[in-house]
Amino acid sequence: MLSPQSTEVIRATLPVVGAAIGDITTLFYRRMFDAHPELERDLFNRGNQKQGEQQKALAGAIAAFATLQLEPDSAKVDLILSRIAHKHASLGITPDQYAIVHEHLFAAIVEILGDAVTPDVAAAWDEVYWLMAETLITMERGLYQLAGVDTGDVWRTVRITERVLQSADTVSLTLASLDGSVLPTFAPGQYLSVGVVLPDGARQIRQYSLCSVPSSAGWRISVKRISGTPDGEVSNFLYNNAFEGSELSVTTPFGDLMMPDDDSPLLLASAGIGCTPMIGMLNHLVDTGAERSVSVIHADRSIADHAHRAELSTLVEKIPAATLHRWYEDLGTHVAFGSVHEGRADLQDIAVEPDTQAFLCGPMPFMLAMRASLLERDVPPQNIHYEVFGPDSWANT
C-alpha cells in the first residue's frame, strides 16, 4: 500500500502523468532498446513493438495500477497483475530485469514531464513502480515454485513427434521430451512459450495455448500462419519449418485461464485460432467424464478457415450436456441450418444461466462483444474469463 504522502501526490499528478503515459512508454522502450538491443532482438515481441500495441498495454497497466492505489481494489489489482506475472514467468523474467525497466522508465518520465517532476513527485511515482514491481516479483516467484523450477529457468528442448494440418493455414504440433520422460503437467487453458532463432539472427518468443490433455504422448499446440501487416513472424516460421523430428525451445506451461473444478455451467466462446484453449478445455472435460452443462460458441471466416473443426464437433458430441453453435461470415455454397449460422456470433438465442463461468478467446472486438452480451444476461464480471494472444488491453478497458 502506498504511503499517505505518496497517495496524495499520485492523486494530484495522475491526470498529468496519465495524459502523457503513452509518450512516456514509447520513449521508455526506445531508450531501453538503445541501451539493451538484445532485449528487443531476443525477448520482446518486435511485431507488437512496431504496431505500438506493447506500449499501449504497458501504459494502460501503469495507469490502472496507479489509479487502484487511490481507491484500492485488490480483485482488480490481481486481475491486472496475475496475467502479467504469468506472461513474465512464461518468458523466464527474473527480478534483476525490473531494475533495468526502472532506470529507463524514470528517465523517460523526466524527459517527457521536465520540471513537473519534483523530488516529491519522483519519490511518489518511484514508490508506485516498486510496489507494482515487487508484487509481480512475488507472484512470479510463486509461479516458478509451483512449476518446480528455479527463478527464470523455464526453458527446455523438445522434439516434434507429429504435425497435423488443421486448416489450410493452421497446423498442430505434438511435442515430446528428448529423453522420453513425461513432460510437466498443466491446467486446461494454459499456454507455453516457443522461442525460435529467425533468419536475421533474432530469437523471438511467442505463446501458444495447449490444446491437449497432459499425457505421456506429450504436449500439443496449434500454429496459424498469419498474413498481414506485419506477417506472423514466429508463427509463419514455425508453419514453414517445424516438422516431425524438428527440435523446439519451449517453456514450462503457464497462464491463468483455468476452469473451476466444480459443476458450474460453462460457456466457451472463441473466434478463429482462439479455439485452441477451448479445444484443450473440451479435451479435459471429455477425459474426466464431465457431465456439467457446456455451451460452445465458435465464430470463423469460413468453414475452410475453421481450424480443429472436426475435432470440436467430436469433442462436444462426447459431453452429454454440451451444445455447439457455429457462425461463419461466409458459408460458401452451404446454407445455415440448426446450430450453424451465417454472420457474426451472438448469444441472443442461447440460454445463459447467471452462475455460468464464461471463457473467451479471439480478437478483442469479438471478446468485448461477448462480454457485453454476458453482462446483459446478468453473468457477474468475475465469472467472465479471457485469453489474449498479444499485449493485454482488456483489463484496462
N, C-alpha and C positions, 0 to 999 in steps of 0.2 A: 504494500500500500504506500502511496506517495505521502511524503511528509506534508503537514498542513501548509507550510510556506510554499513548497513547490506546487501544491494543488492550486493555490490562488494565482501563482504566476502562470501556470498552464491554462487556467481558466481565462486569464486576461489575454494571453498571447495565442491561444489556439486558433482564433479566426485568421490571424495574420499568417501563422505557420501553415494552417490548413489551406489557405488560398495559394500559398507558394509551394506546397509539398510536391506537386508534380514537377516543377522546375528543379526542386532540391534533389529528388530521387534521380532525375535524368542526369544532373551534374554529378551526383554521387557515383553512379555506375561508370560514367566516363572517367572520373578521377581514379576510381578503384581499378578499372581495367588498364588504365595507363600505367599505374604502379605495379599491377599484378596481371599481366596479359595472359598468364596461364589459367587464371580463373575464368576468363571469357572463353578461352580455347578449350579447356578441359573439364569445366564444371557447370557453368551456366548455360542455359538453352539460348544459343545465339539467334535462333529464329524468333523467339519471343522478345529478345532484346531489339532486334531490327523493327519489329512491329510495335514496340512500346508497351506490350502487354505486361511484362515483368515490372516495369517502372510503375504502371498504374496499380498493380496488385500490391507492391510494397508501399506506395503512397497511401493506399486505402487502409492497409493493415496498421500502419503507424498512426494515422489519424484516428482510426476506430479505437485502437488501444488507448491512445491518449484521452479520447473522449470518455471512455469507460472508467478512467481513473477519477473523473469528476463525479460521475454517478455510477458507482460500482455495480457491475452485473457479472457475477462470476460465471454464469452459464454462457453468456455471450463471449466473455474472455476465453473460456475453454473452447468454444466453437471456433474462434479465430485461431487460437494458438495451437490447438490439438492438430489441426490439419497441417499447419506449418511444420510442427515438430515431426509428424510422420514423414512429410516430404524431406525434411532435413536428414532424418535417420536413413531414408532410402538413398540418400546421396553420400552418407558417411560423414556428415558435418561434425566437426569437433569444436570444443569450447574456444580454442585459441583463435578460430576464424572470426568470432564475434568482435575481437579487438580490431581486426582489420576493417570490418564494416564500420565500427565506431569511429575510427580515425577519419575515414573518407566521408562518412555521412555528416559528421560535425564540421568538417572543412567545407562541405557543400552548403550547409546551413549558414555558416558565417559568410561565405562568399555571396550567397543569394540575398540574405537579410541585412548584411552590413552592420551598421551601428545599432540596429534594433536588438542585436544580440549582446545585451549587457551581461555582466558576470552572473547576476541573479537568473536571467533568462537561460543562459548557458547551463547553469547548475541544475535548473529545474528540468530542462529537456534531457540533460545527461542522466538525471535520475529516472526519467521515463524510459530512456533507452535501456539502461542496465536492468531496470525492473522487468522489462519485456524480455531482454536477452537472458537474464538469469532464470526466468520462468521457463523459457524454451530449453535452456541447457538442462534444467532439472527434468523436464518432460522427456527430452531426448535420452538422458542418462537412463531413465526408467524404461524406455523402449529398447535400448541396447541390452539392458539387463534381462528384460523379458524375452528377448530374442536369443539370449545366451551368448552374446558376442561382446568383445571389448569395444570401448567407445570408438566409433568410426570404422571398425573392422567388419564391414558388411559384405565385401566383395568376394566372389568365388567364380571359378571357371566351370562351365557345364558344357555338355555336348548335345547337339540336336539329334534326336533319335527318330523323329517323324515330322514331315512337312505335309500339310493338307490344304488344298485350295478351298476356301470357304465362300468366296465370290471372286469375280474377275479381279478385284483389287485387294483381296484380303487372304492371307494365309495364316494358319495356326501352326505353331511350332511346339513340339513336345521336347522338354529339356530334362536331361538326366545327369547325375553326378559322374565324374570321370572314373571314379573307383568302384562304382556300382552301389555305393551306400545310399540309403534313403535320404532324400532332401528334407530340410526342415518343414514342419507343418505350417499351416496358415489358416486364417479365417476366411470364409467365403466373402468375396467383395474386395479383398486386399490386392495389392499390386506389387510388382518388383521393378527395379530399375535395370536397364540394359545400357551398357557403355560400349561404344564402337569407335574404332580409330578410322576416320574418314580419309579419302584420298589426299586431302591437303595436310594431313598430319594431326588435325584436331581430334580430341577424344570427346565426343558428345554423348550425353546421357538423356534417356527418355524413360518414362514409366509406362508399363503395360499391365492391365488387370489380368489376374489369374482366372482362367475360365474352366478349370477342372477342380476336382476334389483332391486333397492330399492323398497320395498313394505311392506305392513302390514304382509305379510307371513313370513318375516324375511330375514336373510342373508343365502346364500348357498355357501359352499366351497366344494372342492373335494380333497380327500386324497389318495395318491397312496402308497401302500405297496412296500417297496424297499428292495430287497435282494442284498447283495454285501459286499464289504469291505470298510467301515463298513456298516451294515444294517441301514435302515432308523429308527433311534431311536424313534423319536416322531411320525412319520407317521405310523410306524408299531404298536406302542402302540395304536394310535387312531383307526387304522383299526381293531385291535383285541378287543378293549374295549369300543369304543364310539358307543352307540346305542340309540334308541328312549328313552327319559326320562333322559338320562345322562346329567350332567351339565358340562360346559366347561368354563375355564377362557380365555377370548379373549379381544382384544383391539379395540378401535375405528379404522376404516379403514384409511390407508394412502397409499402413492405410487404416483409416478409422471408419470406413463404410462397412459396418458389420451388423448382421441381423441379430435381433434379440432372441435369446434361446427360450422362447415361450410359445404360446399358441395364438398370439395376436394375429389378426388378418394382415396379409401383406399385399402391397401394390408395387409392382416392379415396372417402371416406365423408362424406356430407352429410345434413343434415336440413333441411326447409323451405327458406327462402331462402338457406341455407348452400350451396345448389347452385351459386351464381354463380361463386366462384373455380374450382370443378371444371369448369364449362362453359368457362371461359377456358382451363384446362389441356387439356381434351379438344380444344378447337379448335386449340390449338398442336400437339398430338400428330397430329391429322389433317393440319394444314397442313404439317408436317415429314415426313409419311410414316412415323411411328414404328411399329416392329414389336415393341416391348417388351411384356411381359405387363402387363395393366392390369385390375384388379378394381374395378368401380364399384358402390358401395353408396349407395342413397338411401332415406330414410325421410320420410314425409309424413302429414298428417292424412287425406287422401283423394286420389283420382285428380284430382278437380276442383281441389284446392288445390295440386297439383304444378306449380309454375312451370317452364318450359322442358322439360316432359315429352317432347314430340315431338322437340325438338332433342337432348335427352340420348340418346334411343334411336338417332337417326340418327347421331350422332357415334360412339357405341360400335360400331355396325354397320360404320363405316368404318375401324376399327382392327382389324387381323387377329387380334391376340391379346387382345382385350378382352372382358370379360363384364360383364353388368349384372344387379344384384339389387335389387329394389324391395320396400319394405314400406309398407303403408298401414294406419293404425289402423282405418279404415272403408272397406271395399271396396264398400259400397253393394250394388247388385244383382249385382255381379261376383263371381266366385269365384277363389280363389287357384289359380295354375297356374304350372308351371315355375319361373321366377325371380321371380314376383310373389307376395308373401306378405301375409297379414293379421297385424297386430300390430306389435310393436316390432322394430327391426333387431337382428340378432345375427350373429356370424361363425361359428356352430357348424359349418355345412356348407360353409364357404368355405375353399379352400386358401390358406394364407398362408405364403409362403416366408420363412425367417429374415432374408434380406437385403432384404426388402421395404421400400420407402420409403412410409410412410403419410401421407396428408394428410386432415385432419379439419376440418369446418366445420359449425356448427349450434349449438343450445342447449347450454349447459355440461353438463347431465346426460348428454346424448347423447354428447358428446365424451369425457367421463370414462369412460363405459361402454365405448366403443370402445377407448380407451387401455388399460383394464384387460384387455379381451379380447386385444388385441395383445400386451401384456406376457406374458400367459399362454401365448401362442403363440410366445414367445421372440423377438419383434421387439425389438431394442435400443431403449431410451428415446430415444436420439439420432436414431433413424430415424422417430420419430413427430412430425409437424409439425401445426400447427393455425392457424386464424384465428378470432378472437373479434370479433363485432360489438358492441363496447362495451368498458368497462373490463376489463382483463385480470387475472383471478384465477387462471388456470391455472398460471402459472409459480410461484405461491406455495403450490400445493397439495402 
